[in-house]
Amino acid sequence: MANQAISVAPAAPSAPFQKWATAVVLAWLIPGAGHFFLKRPIRGAILAGSVVVMFAFGLLMRGAMFEWLWTSSDMLTTLIYCGGHVANNAAGIPYYLATWMGYTQPDVAGHVHDYGTKFLAGAGLLNILAMVDAYEIATGEKD
């Protein structure tokens, strides 16, 4: 029993850094572009449409963009605002276009704008899942 050799399977060669990094950066900046780069046009079109439509619905519902709020003494509030800001940034070009064009949430009463805020953050979170998917396809972990 002491003389048994333990065989370790060699690690599969990973994809070059440039290939998966390009796919992930493209997937972040332009929703669906990472999948188009990886020759997955149908999946890329579905993801691009989903992220852009979700973001557009959030804007139409006059949702608020999260701002980086690090000054609060309440840790939960800080976590929510910083996480929301990261989620908004993860939407890529739609977020930056809306910000550069001067989008701000008007002061409105009601609950619809709260749903819009969730749609805006949800679009970014969906794009994060698209980036992870592009990474896994580029490295060969997923077909």
C-alpha positions as CSV (number, residue, x, y, z in Angstrom):
1,M,0.0,0.0,0.0
2,A,2.9,2.4,0.7
3,N,4.4,1.7,-2.7
4,Q,1.3,2.7,-4.8
5,A,2.1,5.6,-7.1
6,I,-0.3,8.4,-7.2
7,S,-1.0,9.7,-10.7
8,V,-1.9,13.3,-11.1
9,A,-3.7,14.2,-14.3
10,P,-1.9,17.0,-16.2
11,A,-3.7,20.3,-16.2
12,A,-5.5,21.2,-19.4
13,P,-3.8,24.0,-21.2
14,S,-5.7,27.2,-20.6
15,A,-6.6,29.7,-23.2
16,P,-4.1,32.5,-23.8
17,F,-4.7,35.6,-21.6
18,Q,-5.3,37.8,-24.6
19,K,-8.2,35.7,-25.9
20,W,-10.2,35.5,-22.7
21,A,-9.3,39.1,-21.6
22,T,-10.5,40.5,-24.9
23,A,-13.7,38.5,-24.7
24,V,-14.5,39.7,-21.2
25,V,-13.6,43.3,-21.8
26,L,-15.8,43.3,-25.0
27,A,-18.6,41.6,-23.1
28,W,-18.4,44.3,-20.4
29,L,-18.2,47.4,-22.7
30,I,-20.8,46.2,-25.3
31,P,-23.3,43.7,-24.1
32,G,-23.1,40.5,-26.2
33,A,-19.9,41.6,-28.0
34,G,-17.8,39.0,-26.1
35,H,-20.0,36.2,-27.5
36,F,-19.8,37.6,-31.0
37,F,-16.0,37.7,-30.7
38,L,-16.1,34.0,-29.6
39,K,-18.3,33.1,-32.7
40,R,-21.5,32.6,-30.7
41,P,-23.7,35.2,-32.5
42,I,-27.1,33.8,-31.3
43,R,-26.2,33.8,-27.6
44,G,-24.6,37.2,-28.1
45,A,-27.7,38.6,-29.7
46,I,-29.9,37.2,-26.9
47,L,-27.7,38.7,-24.2
48,A,-27.3,42.0,-25.9
49,G,-31.0,42.3,-26.4
50,S,-31.8,41.3,-22.9
51,V,-29.3,43.8,-21.3
52,V,-30.2,46.7,-23.5
53,V,-34.0,46.2,-23.2
54,M,-33.7,45.8,-19.4
55,F,-31.7,48.9,-19.2
56,A,-34.0,50.8,-21.5
57,F,-37.0,49.8,-19.4
58,G,-35.2,51.0,-16.3
59,L,-34.7,54.4,-17.9
60,L,-38.3,54.6,-19.1
61,M,-39.4,53.9,-15.6
62,R,-37.2,56.7,-14.5
63,G,-35.0,54.6,-12.2
64,A,-32.2,56.1,-10.2
65,M,-28.5,55.4,-10.8
66,F,-26.7,54.3,-7.7
67,E,-23.8,56.6,-6.7
68,W,-20.7,55.6,-4.9
69,L,-21.6,56.4,-1.3
70,W,-18.7,55.6,1.1
71,T,-19.5,58.3,3.7
72,S,-22.4,56.7,5.4
73,S,-22.0,55.4,9.0
74,D,-24.4,52.6,8.2
75,M,-22.5,49.6,6.7
76,L,-25.6,48.1,5.1
77,T,-26.4,51.4,3.3
78,T,-22.8,51.7,2.1
79,L,-22.8,48.1,0.8
80,I,-26.1,48.6,-1.1
81,Y,-25.0,51.9,-2.7
82,C,-21.5,50.6,-3.6
83,G,-22.9,47.3,-4.9
84,G,-25.5,49.1,-6.9
85,H,-22.9,51.4,-8.4
86,V,-20.8,48.4,-9.4
87,A,-23.9,46.8,-11.0
88,N,-24.8,50.0,-12.9
89,N,-21.2,50.3,-14.2
90,A,-21.3,46.6,-15.3
91,A,-24.0,47.4,-17.8
92,G,-21.2,48.9,-19.9
93,I,-21.9,51.3,-22.8
94,P,-25.7,51.8,-22.0
95,Y,-24.8,53.1,-18.5
96,Y,-22.0,55.4,-19.8
97,L,-24.2,56.7,-22.6
98,A,-27.0,57.5,-20.2
99,T,-24.6,59.2,-17.8
100,W,-22.8,61.2,-20.5
101,M,-26.1,62.3,-22.0
102,G,-27.1,63.8,-18.6
103,Y,-29.7,61.3,-17.4
104,T,-30.8,62.0,-13.9
105,Q,-33.8,60.7,-12.1
106,P,-36.5,63.4,-11.8
107,D,-38.2,63.9,-8.5
108,V,-41.3,61.8,-9.0
109,A,-43.8,60.3,-6.6
110,G,-44.8,56.6,-6.8
111,H,-43.3,53.2,-6.9
112,V,-42.5,52.8,-10.6
113,H,-39.1,54.5,-10.3
114,D,-38.1,52.0,-7.7
115,Y,-38.7,49.2,-10.1
116,G,-36.8,51.2,-12.7
117,T,-33.8,51.3,-10.3
118,K,-33.9,47.6,-10.0
119,F,-34.1,47.1,-13.7
120,L,-31.0,49.3,-14.2
121,A,-29.0,47.4,-11.6
122,G,-30.4,44.0,-12.9
123,A,-29.2,44.9,-16.4
124,G,-25.6,45.3,-15.1
125,L,-25.9,42.0,-13.1
126,L,-27.1,40.2,-16.2
127,N,-24.1,41.6,-18.1
128,I,-21.8,40.3,-15.3
129,L,-23.2,36.8,-15.9
130,A,-22.6,37.3,-19.7
131,M,-19.0,38.2,-18.9
132,V,-18.5,35.0,-16.8
133,D,-20.1,33.0,-19.6
134,A,-17.7,34.6,-22.2
135,Y,-14.8,33.8,-19.9
136,E,-15.8,30.2,-19.6
137,I,-16.3,29.8,-23.3
138,A,-12.9,31.4,-24.0
139,T,-11.1,29.2,-21.6
140,G,-12.8,26.0,-22.9
141,E,-14.7,25.3,-19.6
142,K,-18.0,25.5,-21.4
143,D,-19.1,24.8,-25.0
